[in-house]
Amino acid sequence: MTHSHAHVRTERASLYLRRLTNSLQCSAVPQTRAVIHFPVGRCELVAGNGYLDIEISANSLSDASLIEDAISDRLEALAIDEELHYQWIVAPEYTNIANVRLHAR
């Protein structure tokens, strides 16, 4: 299993989480956490005060990259008037977002 994560600094984290889940026909309950399932893995989103944390779990590095690209493309399309700065970090030893220390770019 491959894991990657990104920490996106934004004051619109809840808005982006809601729009991402709506555009990918998923639901977020509550509005601060969501899981999006893909055929090759899953993406967990957590919206906090000033940030959106994204963690991907996939069967392989190439599958993780596909999900990263899908989420990045959608997020960039949603952030029309805000330039988002983040970096995907591959971390196969991490098991979930609760015990990951994420680094902002």
QUIQUI-V214742 format. One record per backbone hydrogen bond with DSSP energy under -0.5 kcal/mol. NH is the residue of the N-H (numbers start at 0). CO is the residue of the C=O. If there is no record, write none. Layout:
# QUIQUI-V214742
nh=(NH;NH)
co=(CO;CO)
This chain:
# QUIQUI-V214742
nh=(1;3;4;5;7;7;8;8;9;9;12;15;16;17;18;19;20;21;22;23;24;25;28;28;32;33;34;35;36;37;40;41;42;43;44;45;46;47;47;49;50;51;52;53;54;55;56;57;58;63;64;65;66;67;68;69;70;71;72;73;74;75;76;77;78;79;81;83;88;89;90;93;98;99;101)
co=(57;55;88;53;5;51;6;84;7;49;9;11;12;13;14;15;16;17;18;19;21;20;26;32;29;44;26;42;34;40;37;56;35;54;33;52;31;45;50;47;47;7;45;5;43;3;41;1;39;59;60;61;62;63;64;65;66;67;68;69;70;71;72;73;74;77;78;81;4;87;2;90;95;96;99)
